[in-house]
Amino acid sequence: MKVLLIDDDDSTLSVYSIALKQAGIDIATASTSTDGINKARSEKPDIIVLDQILPDASGNETLKELKSQEETKNIPVLILSNFSQQELVRGAIDGGVVDYIFKYQVEPREVIDKIKEILKKKEESNA
């Protein structure tokens, strides 16, 4: 299992990288939308965990780009953000995210459990 975490906050990248590795999950990270999209193409992750605010694009813009490309359109995307404005959440849901989680409401373990749940559902639907 491989997760691509796209977030520009170094502490978020560090905390989640450690937690995911401890859970036996491979992780790739990116701190910009452009880098994240390129890594999604090259790393072929099982799921992408995406922040809503990045230095070069919004999470929703990144999501739109990922969903428009053949090689990344079927990768589930989970938004993990501090931004809970209704229009951002609605845009993400309309754009095809599998879930939208507020960083301040969860611990890394809960996010890892959610990632495993999403991938299990995807595996079952492909079986």
N, C-alpha and C positions, 0 to 999 in steps of 0.2 A: 504494500500500500504506500502510495506517495501523495503527499500534500504539497501544494504550492501556496505559500503565504505571501500575499502582496500587501505590504503595509509600510508606510514611511517612518513609523515610530520605532526607533532602535530598541527601546525597552520591550515593546510588544513582540518584535521579532525575536528577541532574546528569550523572553519568558516562554513563548509558544514553541520556539525551536527546541528548548530544553525539555519541555513537557511532552512534545510529540516524540522526540528521540527516546525519552524514558518509557514511552508507551510502545516502543518498537516500530514506530512509523517513520519512514523516510520523509525528509522535508527539503524543499528548495524554497528560497526566499527571493523576493524582489522588493525594491523600495520605490519604484515608479511604475506607472501604468505601462509605459513602453517596454521596460525591462520585463515586467510581468507577462505581457502578451508574448514577447519573444521566448521567455522561459516556458510558457504554456505550450508553445509549438515544439520546442526542443526537448523538454523534459517529459512531456506526455503524462502529467499528473493524473491521479484518480479523482481528485477534487481540488478546487481552488477556494481558498479562504481569502476574501478580498475586503480591504478597508474602503470606506466611502470617500474619504478625502486623501488624495494623492497629489504630489507636487505638479504633475503634468496633465492630469485629467481626473474627473470624478470617478468614483466606483461605478456609477451607472453608465458612464461613457465607456469605461473599460469593459464592463459587462456586455454592452452592445457590440463592441468590437469583437470580443471573444465569441459571442453567439453568432456573429456574421461570417466567421471563418470556418471552413470545412473541417480543418484539423482540430479545432477547439470547441466547436458548437455543442458537442455532446458531453463535455466535461461538466459535472455539476459545480455550481458556484454558490458559496455560502458567504453572505455579507456579515462581517464582524466589525461593528463601528460604534463610536460614541454618539454619532449623529442620528437622532430619532425623529427628525422632521417628517411629517406625514408625506410630503411630496417626494422626499428621497426614498422612503420605504415603499410607497406606491410605485414609483418608477422602477425600483429594483424588482419588485414582485411582478410587475408587468413585463419587465425585461427577461424574466425567466430564472431568478434565483430560487434555490431550493429552500432557503430560510434566511431570515434577517435577524441577527442576534446583536443585542446591545452589550458592548464590552463591559460596561459598568455593572451589569446585572449577572455576570457569570464568572466562574473560575475556569482556568484552562482545562481541568478534568471534564467539566460539563461540555465544553466545546469539542473535546476529543470524543466523548460519548456520542455527541450529535453527528460528528464526522463519520464515525463507525456505523451509526444508524442509517445515515443517508446512503453510504456505500453498500450496506447490506440490502437496502431496498432496491438500489440500482442493480445489484447482482441478481436478486430474485426476479426482477422484471425482465432481465436479459436471459434468464434460464429457460 
